[in-house]
Amino acid sequence: MTLEELRARFPSLAADRRLLRNDVYAILLAGIVAGDLAPGERLKDAELTEALRVSRTPVREAMSRLSQVGLIHTAPNRYTLVAPMDNAETGSVIGVLGLLLPAAIRRSLDDLDVDTELELTVIAERLEREPAFSPIDALQRTTSAFLDGIHDRVLAETIETLLPRFIRYVSLSEVGAAAASRDRVLALTRALAASDETAIEVMEQMLRDLAATLTPAVGGAG
């Protein structure tokens, strides 16, 4: 997919020449997670600024943020590439999330405010009602809504740094898509919206299933 085609997927953002770095980040993140910007693809400032109709400053700020979450690799004055999908690294990410996400749910389940519960309910209803609504997209929205609603910001920000690589793996791999099935994501979102502790079990099982598929590859590396 070309950058022009990627920009066309976000007309409300891309039509605005005053895009902030968060908007540029959101567009590039969506392209990487969906595979439209494929692992190993070279990203060039000049092409991005022209395609997204912004100055270089928000592009470079967005690229810096993508580098921090591990989705691009940069060598100054040489290249910027979409990071490869590395099984060992993904296994480590999922292992850490396996400790942090259930703990975050356990500690915060009773503290979610009404707005967060309503947002989660809307996501669940869309997932149940709209076959075209991707469960991966729903999972990303659910985790983001939940993390926005918890009080422990250090824990939330730590998880948010790892989530993009997790979501990309789930989005682009068959085993990831199977682990994050529509029924499972729906169960997770419904449970979170209802402050039901079964959300912990659903999340733990999802992460265990993903870790099990990656363990042989991690163990065989090196």
BASEDO-734896 format. One record per residue: x, y, z of N, C-alpha, C in turn. Coordinates in steps of 0.05 Angstrom, whole numbers, plus 5000, padded with zeros to 4 digits. Layout:
N
XYZXYZXYZ
...
END
This chain:
222
501749765000500050005000501750255000
501250444982502750694981501850875004
503551075008502951275029500351425022
500051484996497551624988495151454994
495351194990493051014996492651005026
494751005041494550995070493251255080
494051485069492851735077489951745070
489151615048486351615039484551465059
485751285075484151135095483451315119
484751545121484151725144483552005133
481452035117480952295104480552525124
479252475146478652695164481252805177
483252635180485752725191487552835168
487752685147489652745126488953005111
486453085112485553325098486453585113
487253545138487953775155490953825154
491754045143494654105141495854165168
494154195189495254265215495454015233
495853785221496153535236498153565258
497453475282499353465304500853205303
502953195319504652945318503052705327
501052745344499452515353497852395330
496852565312495352475288497152325269
499552435264501552295247502252025259
502752025285503351775299501051575296
498551665299496251485297496051365269
496551525249496351425221498551215216
501051285223503251105218503050845235
502150875260501750645277499650455265
497450575256495350405243496350265219
497950395203499150275179501050045186
502650085207504549875214503049635227
501249685245499749475258498149305239
497049435218495349295199497049155177
499649225176501449105156501449255130
500049485128500149655104502949765101
504249835123507049895123508449645133
509549495115510449225122513149215136
513649005152516248975164518548995144
520549165150522749205132522449425112
519949545110519549755091520950015100
522250145081523750385087521750625088
522150795109520551035112522251275108
521451455091522951695084521451945093
522852125106521552365116520252525094
521552555071520552715050517952595039
517952335036515452205025513152225045
513852195070511752205091510552495093
512352685093511252965095509553035071
510352935047508652995023506052845024
506152595031503752425031501752515052
502752595076501052665098500552965099
501953115082501553405080502053545106
504353485117505253615142508153695139
509153845159511953915159513553675170
516153705169517853485179517853455209
517153665223517253655253515353445264
512753445258510953235269511652955259
512752935234513552675224515852565241
517852735246520152645261519452575290
517652735301516652685329515152415330
513452365310512052115308513951875305
515951915288517851705283519451635309
520151845324521551805349519851645368
517351705369515451555387515151265377
515051225351514850945341517350795347
519650925347522150795354522150715383
521050885400520950825429519250585435
517150535419515450305424516350065408
518650085394519749855381518649785354
517249965341516049905315517650005291
519550175295521350245273524250235284
526150185265528950195271530150415254
531850575267533050815254536050815258
537450865236540250925236540551205226
541351405243541451685234543051725209
541751875191542951945164543351705146
542151475154542351235137539651125129
538051045148535450925141533550935165
530950905159528950855178527150635167
526950415181525550185172523350105191
521149995181519149865198520549615210
520349595236521749375250520749105241
522448905240521548635233519948515255
518448295249517048145269518847925279
520047975302521947795314520647625336
520647355332519247185351520347205380
522947225382524147235409523247495423
523347715409522547965420519547965427
517947855409515047845414514447665438
515947445440515547275463516247415489
518247585489518947735513516747935519
515748075499513648265503511148135515
510447905504508047765514508547655542
510947575548511647485575511247705595
512247945589511948165607509048245610
507648255587504748325589503248115605
504147865604502847655619502947705649
504947865658505247945686503648195692
503848385673502748655679499748685674
498848575651495948625644494048505664
494348245671492548135692492748285718
495148365725495448515751494048785749
494248915726492849175723489849145725
488848925713485948875714485148825743
486648655756486048575784485948815802
487848995799488149225817486149455810
485149455786483649695777480749635770
479949385770477349305760475049465773
475349505799473149645814473349945813
475450045800475950335800475150475774
474250325754473550445728471150625731
471350855718469151045721466950985701
464751125703462451075686463051115657
464651325650465251375622466851145610
468751035625470350805615468550565611
466750505630464950285628463050315604
462150555599460450605576461950565550
464450665549466050625525466550325519
467150175540467549885537464949745528
462649835538460149715530459549765501
460150005492459650075464461449905446
463949865454465749695438464649405436
463749305459462649035460460149015442
458449205443455949205427456649215397
458549375390459449395362460549125352
462149005369463448745362461248525359
459248545375457148345374455248395350
454848645343452848715323454048745295
456548815292457748885266459848675258
459148495240461148295231463648415219
463448655208465748785196467648905216
466748935241468449045262470548845271
473048895265475148705270475548655300
475848405309476348355337479048465346
480948475327483548595333483248895339
481749025323481149305327479749345354
477849165359476349175384478249125408
480048945405481948885427483749135433
484649255411486249505414484649725428
482149765420480549965432479849905461
479349645466478749565494481049605513
483449525505485749555522486349855526
486150015505486650295507484650435526
482050365523480050475540480450405569
481150145574481650055601484050205613
486250225598488650355608488250645613
486550775597485951055601484351095627
483050885636481250915659482450835685
484850725685485950635711487650855724
487850845750489151055765492151035766
493250795764496150755766497350825738
498151075735499151165709501851055701
503450995721506050865715505650595703
503850435715503250175705501950195677
500150375674498750415648500750485626
502550675632504450765612506450545605
507150385624508950165618507649965599
505149895604503749715587503349835559
502750095558502250225533504750225515
507050215527509550205511509849925497
508749725510509049445499506749375480
504449495483502049415469502249435438
503549635426503649645397504949395385
507049295396508349055385506548805389
505148795412503248585417500948585397
499748825393497548845375498348785346
500748865338501648805311501948505307
503148365327503448085324500747945322
498848025339496247905339494847955312
495248195301494048275276495148125252
497748075252499047985228499747685228
499247545250499847255251497247095254
497246865242494846685244494346595272
496446525287496146435314495146665332
496146905326495247135341492247195337
491347175312488547215306486847005319
487846755321486346545334486146585364
488246685376488246735405486446965412
486247165394484547395399482047365382
480647145385478147095370475947295378
473947315360471747495366470447425392
469947165397468547095422470247165447
472847125444474547175468474747475473
475047635452475247925456472648035467
470447925456467748005466467447945496
468347705504468147625532469847805549
472247875540474048055555472748335558
471748445536470648715537468148725554
466348525552463948515568464748495598
466648325604467448295632468648545644
470348685628471448935638469349145642
467449165624465249355626463549305651
463349055659461748975682463348945708
465949025706467748985730467648695740
467648515721467448225727470348105727
471047965748473747855750474347645729
472347545715473047355693474747485671
474747755671476547895652479447815656
480147765681482947675687483547405674
481647225677482046955666482146965636
480447125623480447135594483047245584
484047465597486547585588488947395593
488947255616491047065622491146845601
488846735594488646515575489646605547
488846845539489746955513492746965512
493947075533496847115533498246845536
497146655550498346395552498346255525
496046275511495946155484498046265465
498346535466500346665449503146575458
503746575484506346495493507046215485
505046035486505545755479506345725450
505245885432505945865404508745985398
509646165415512246285411514546145425
513845985446516045865462517945695446
516945515427518945355412520845535396
519745745384521445925368523546065385
522646155409524446295427526546105437
525745865445527645665456529645575435
528845575410530745485389532545705379
532045945387533746165377536446155389
538446225372541246225381542445955384
END
